[in-house]
Amino acid sequence: MFLSHLIIRHKVPKPQFAEWLFVGLMAVFAIVGQVKPAVGLTGLGTVLILGATLVELNRVRIWETYRKSYKKIKGSGHFWRGPNHVYYTINVRFLWPFIFFLGVLSLYAAYVLG
Protein backbone atom coordinates (compact mmCIF):
# COMPACT_ATOMS: atom_id res chain seq x y z
CA MET A 1 0.00 0.00 0.00
CA PHE A 2 2.74 2.46 0.95
CA LEU A 3 4.81 1.72 -2.19
CA SER A 4 1.84 2.36 -4.45
CA HIS A 5 1.58 5.89 -3.08
CA LEU A 6 5.18 6.52 -4.10
CA ILE A 7 4.75 5.22 -7.64
CA ILE A 8 1.22 6.29 -8.59
CA ARG A 9 0.58 9.99 -8.87
CA HIS A 10 -2.89 10.84 -7.73
CA LYS A 11 -4.69 13.80 -9.19
CA VAL A 12 -4.34 16.85 -6.96
CA PRO A 13 -7.73 18.38 -6.20
CA LYS A 14 -8.35 21.92 -7.35
CA PRO A 15 -8.22 24.54 -4.60
CA GLN A 16 -11.63 25.59 -3.41
CA PHE A 17 -12.62 28.83 -1.72
CA ALA A 18 -9.18 30.31 -2.45
CA GLU A 19 -10.60 33.55 -3.81
CA TRP A 20 -12.99 34.00 -0.89
CA LEU A 21 -10.26 33.17 1.61
CA PHE A 22 -8.07 35.89 0.08
CA VAL A 23 -10.86 38.47 0.18
CA GLY A 24 -11.95 37.37 3.66
CA LEU A 25 -8.46 37.65 5.12
CA MET A 26 -8.05 41.09 3.56
CA ALA A 27 -11.34 42.18 5.15
CA VAL A 28 -10.40 40.73 8.55
CA PHE A 29 -7.03 42.48 8.60
CA ALA A 30 -8.61 45.72 7.40
CA ILE A 31 -11.00 45.56 10.36
CA VAL A 32 -8.18 44.63 12.77
CA GLY A 33 -6.23 47.57 11.34
CA GLN A 34 -8.88 49.91 12.73
CA VAL A 35 -8.04 48.83 16.28
CA LYS A 36 -4.34 47.95 16.00
CA PRO A 37 -2.84 49.51 12.85
CA ALA A 38 0.50 47.71 13.03
CA VAL A 39 -1.12 44.27 13.32
CA GLY A 40 -3.62 45.05 10.55
CA LEU A 41 -0.94 46.34 8.19
CA THR A 42 1.29 43.35 8.89
CA GLY A 43 -1.50 40.87 8.21
CA LEU A 44 -2.72 42.75 5.15
CA GLY A 45 0.80 42.99 3.73
CA THR A 46 1.43 39.30 4.30
CA VAL A 47 -1.85 38.31 2.62
CA LEU A 48 -1.16 40.59 -0.36
CA ILE A 49 2.38 39.27 -0.82
CA LEU A 50 1.27 35.65 -0.47
CA GLY A 51 -1.66 36.09 -2.87
CA ALA A 52 0.41 37.86 -5.52
CA THR A 53 3.17 35.28 -5.26
CA LEU A 54 0.77 32.36 -5.60
CA VAL A 55 -0.89 33.90 -8.65
CA GLU A 56 2.46 34.64 -10.30
CA LEU A 57 3.78 31.15 -9.61
CA ASN A 58 0.62 29.47 -10.94
CA ARG A 59 -0.10 31.89 -13.79
CA VAL A 60 0.30 29.30 -16.58
CA ARG A 61 -1.97 26.77 -14.86
CA ILE A 62 -4.57 29.46 -14.13
CA TRP A 63 -4.57 30.59 -17.78
CA GLU A 64 -4.81 27.07 -19.20
CA THR A 65 -7.56 26.09 -16.78
CA TYR A 66 -9.57 29.20 -17.62
CA ARG A 67 -9.19 28.67 -21.37
CA LYS A 68 -10.29 25.04 -21.11
CA SER A 69 -13.24 25.73 -18.83
CA TYR A 70 -14.57 28.76 -20.74
CA LYS A 71 -17.81 28.09 -22.54
CA LYS A 72 -19.40 30.62 -24.84
CA ILE A 73 -22.90 31.67 -23.87
CA LYS A 74 -25.17 32.72 -26.71
CA GLY A 75 -26.31 36.31 -26.54
CA SER A 76 -23.72 37.45 -24.02
CA GLY A 77 -20.88 39.85 -24.66
CA HIS A 78 -18.15 37.25 -24.83
CA PHE A 79 -15.66 39.92 -25.90
CA TRP A 80 -15.35 41.12 -22.30
CA ARG A 81 -15.65 37.73 -20.60
CA GLY A 82 -13.76 35.47 -22.99
CA PRO A 83 -10.14 34.45 -22.56
CA ASN A 84 -8.08 37.29 -23.95
CA HIS A 85 -4.29 37.13 -23.87
CA VAL A 86 -4.02 40.94 -23.59
CA TYR A 87 -5.97 40.96 -20.31
CA TYR A 88 -3.93 38.03 -19.06
CA THR A 89 -0.69 39.88 -19.82
CA ILE A 90 -1.92 43.04 -18.09
CA ASN A 91 -2.82 41.00 -14.99
CA VAL A 92 0.45 39.09 -14.86
CA ARG A 93 2.81 41.95 -15.74
CA PHE A 94 1.18 44.91 -13.97
CA LEU A 95 -1.70 44.12 -11.60
CA TRP A 96 -0.23 41.32 -9.46
CA PRO A 97 3.27 42.86 -9.20
CA PHE A 98 1.53 46.07 -8.07
CA ILE A 99 -0.39 44.09 -5.42
CA PHE A 100 2.94 42.57 -4.31
CA PHE A 101 4.37 46.11 -4.06
CA LEU A 102 1.38 47.21 -1.97
CA GLY A 103 2.04 44.26 0.36
CA VAL A 104 5.68 45.27 0.79
CA LEU A 105 4.61 48.88 1.34
CA SER A 106 2.10 47.73 3.95
CA LEU A 107 4.78 45.75 5.80
CA TYR A 108 7.09 48.76 5.71
CA ALA A 109 4.34 50.99 7.09
CA ALA A 110 3.71 48.46 9.88
CA TYR A 111 7.42 48.47 10.69
CA VAL A 112 7.48 52.27 10.87
CA LEU A 113 4.38 52.33 13.09
CA GLY A 114 5.61 49.57 15.40
C-alpha positions, 0 to 999 in steps of 0.5 A: 500500500505504501509503495503504491503511493510513491509510484502512482501519482494521484490527481491533486484536487483543485483549490476551493474557496481560495478567492474568498479566503483571500478576500476574507483575510483582507477584510479581517485584517482591514478591520483589525487595522482599525483597532491595531494599525501595526497588526492590521498592516502586517497581516494585510501585507502578508496576505497581499504578498502571499496572494500575488506570489501564488498567482504569479507562480501558478499563472500558466496553470490558471490561464490554461484552466480558464481557457479550457473551462470557458464556454461561450454563452449565446447572446452574451458579450463574450468579448469582455468575458472570454479568454483574452491574452491581452488581459492576461498579460496586463494582470500578470505583468502589472496588476499582481506585481503592483499588489505585491508592491502594496504588500511590501509597502504595507509591511514597511508601514507596519514596521514604521508604526511599530 
